């Protein structure tokens, strides 16, 4: 007898993580913010003054999105004047390692097709 039973179901993209990656890559400042954080620049005022073209409004929107995804967290210090810093969460570290691998893949593709 012939068994016509299908054993593999169509695989779909992971909905939440795919949307998260699309949103992060869609924001032209997210990768720059990660670079700033990796260089120890974690205060919003310093971020804006360090990157040409980055406004406070856009930075705040980008930071908010990253907080909602759980990539970054906001630390508020009870000082005068108030001090706010952003740090990468444990989940964010995992996410950033994936982003790093995607960047390595892009470099490999660039090298492959540039010859």
N, C-alpha and C positions, 0 to 999 in steps of 0.2 A: 504494500500500500504506500502511496505517496502522501507525505505529510505536508500539507500546504499551510500549516499554521505559521503565522508571522511571529517572530520572537523579538524583533527589535522595533521599538517605538521611535518615531521621529524625535530627534533631540532638539530642544529649544534653548536659546540663549538664556542664561540666568537673569531673570527679570530685574531684580533690584541692583545687583552688581553691575549689570550692563548699563542700566540707567545712570548709576553713579559714575562709572567710567566715562560715559558719554558727556555727562554734565561737567565733570572735571576737565576733560580735554576741550569741551566747548567754551569753557571760561579761559580766556587767554592769559589770565593772571595766576591761576592756581599753581602751575608748575613753577612760576617765578616765586610765589610765596613759599613753596616747599624749599626752594633754593635758599631763600633768605633765612628760613628757620634752620636749615642745615649749617648756615654760616653764623648762627647765634644771634640773628636779628629777629627778635620776637615781639617787639613793641610796635603798635600800629603807626605811631608818628615817625619812628625810624624807618619803617618799611616804605612809607610814602615819600620820605625825603631821600631814600636810597635809590628808588626806581623812577626813572624819568617816564612820565606819562601815566603813572598810577595815581588815581585820585582817592581821597578818603572815602567817598561814597562807594566807588567800585570795590575798594579794598574791603569795606565792611560787608558788602553783599557777598563777596567771595568767601570771606571768613565765616559768615553766617552759614553758607551752604556747606562748607567743610565741617563745621560744628554739627550741623544737622545729620550729616553722613557718619559722624563719629570719628572723622579723621583727625580733627583738631579739637582741643578744648581751650576754653578761655579761663585764665586764672586772674582773679581780681584781688588786689591787695588792699587792705584797709589802711590806707595811708593818705596823707595830705601832702601834695596833690595826689589824687587817685592814680594808681598804677595798674595797667592791664597788660598781660602778656599772653601769648598763644603758644601752646606746646602740642606736639604730636602725641596722640594717644597710642596705646599698645596696638589697637586695631589699625590706626594710621600707619604705624611702622610696617605692618604686614602689607597694607595697601601700597605704601611707597616702594616697598621691595618689588612689587608687581610692576609698578610704573617704571622702575629702574630696568627691569627685564625687558619691557616694551621698548624703552629707549635703546637698549643694547641690540635688540632685534632690528630697530630702525637703522642703526649704524651699520649693522651687517648687510642689510638690504642696500643701503647707500653705497657701501664698498663694492658689493656684488654688481650693481648696475652702473657704476661709474667707470668701469673698465671696458 
